[in-house]
């Protein structure tokens, strides 16, 4: 039996783990797979005390490249009324026509309320419309109508003259200004641009952002809510930095103070009330109580004070009452004439139109007074000339008076007598003879 020999295997070489790991890391496949990994940021340096500079003097370290700009710097921004949204210049549309501020559905409702377009240059129209009627004729959901009416009022395309009377089944009375009147009102309120969004069309105004928390003052930086004063720092009030200020010497002038300074009359004269009552009865065929007329006159005084700084005169109140009463009497769709008159007359004392009316009326009055003075002066000169002429005639007649009477031939030949006196003497001589019992 042959003996088995155990063969001894040769030892295997040891692997270099460090080299293997380096090969794996440096492999292109591994680098591509782990490219999303980033090295961890270095530990932040410990905070340094305030106002201590750790760099050598004269060395300033700054990042390379342009510094980032705050939002809005270098670009003109716009802010919408009542919305608070910010828009860039590219989304802004300048108002060329009044209807540029309306969406399509808003313009549809406005055209319905305005009615038929004709050649008449109406500044406004008064119409009775219920929400259901607007919804039916414009073919718009009534919920949308309830949303659109306040929007049209806010934009200046609509006003409510008189609320609806449910008990008497009278719908709301709307005052619808013309596009020209709306455009003028837009310019007076500095509404020159609009922006269209998913919620509609809104008026926009230039937006000027300011840094939060600081208020730049000529002397430096003032913390938010602190008002620098000679006596020290005043804390911010409960309403913020823009909260209301007390009325008085340092605050805005209130209407009540302004009226008091002008010695506003608080009662209406009975003569004016009587004249207004007669005018309303003549134009509208209705009796107006004194409370309604007194309230109308007081509203006229308030609006006139706000517009020109002077109270309304009685002639102006009577004129505008007669004018508006005539327009209301011709409107067939108005039911409560007195309520509409009470609202319409004070509106005549508002805006540039009333200022122009008062200026033109004052110029006409001054011109009439100047013409009257001229006529009075001419009459005075004529009377003075007549007296001087008659005195001359008496003097010449007395010079040529004899026993037979006044010698008209000698009077007519007198060189001192004027031409009218000579003609008068010749006429008397032809009718009465040469000698008369009376002179010129």
Secondary structure, 3 states (H helix, E strand, C coil): CCCCCCCCCCCCCCCCHHHHHHHHHCCHHHHHHCCCCCCCCCCCCCCCCCCCCCCCCCCCCCCCCCCCCCCCCCCCEEEECCCCCEEEHHHEEECCCHHHHCCHHHHHHHHHHHCCCCCCCCCEEEEEECHHHHHHHHCCCHHHHHHHHHHHHHHCCCEEEECCECCCCECEEEEEECHHHHHHHHHHCCCCEEEEECCEEEEEEEECCCCCCEEEECCEEEECCCEEECCEEECCCCCCCCCCCCCCCCCCCCHHHHHHHCCCCCCCCHHHHHHHHHHHHHHHCCCCCHHHHHHHHHHHHHHHHHHHCCCCCHHHHHHHHHHHHHHHHHCCCCCCHHHHHHHHHHHCCCHHHHHHHHHHHHHHHHHHHHHHHHHHHHHHHHHHHHHHHHHHHHHHHHHCEECCEEEHHHHHHCCCCCHHHHHHHHHHHHHHCCEECCCC
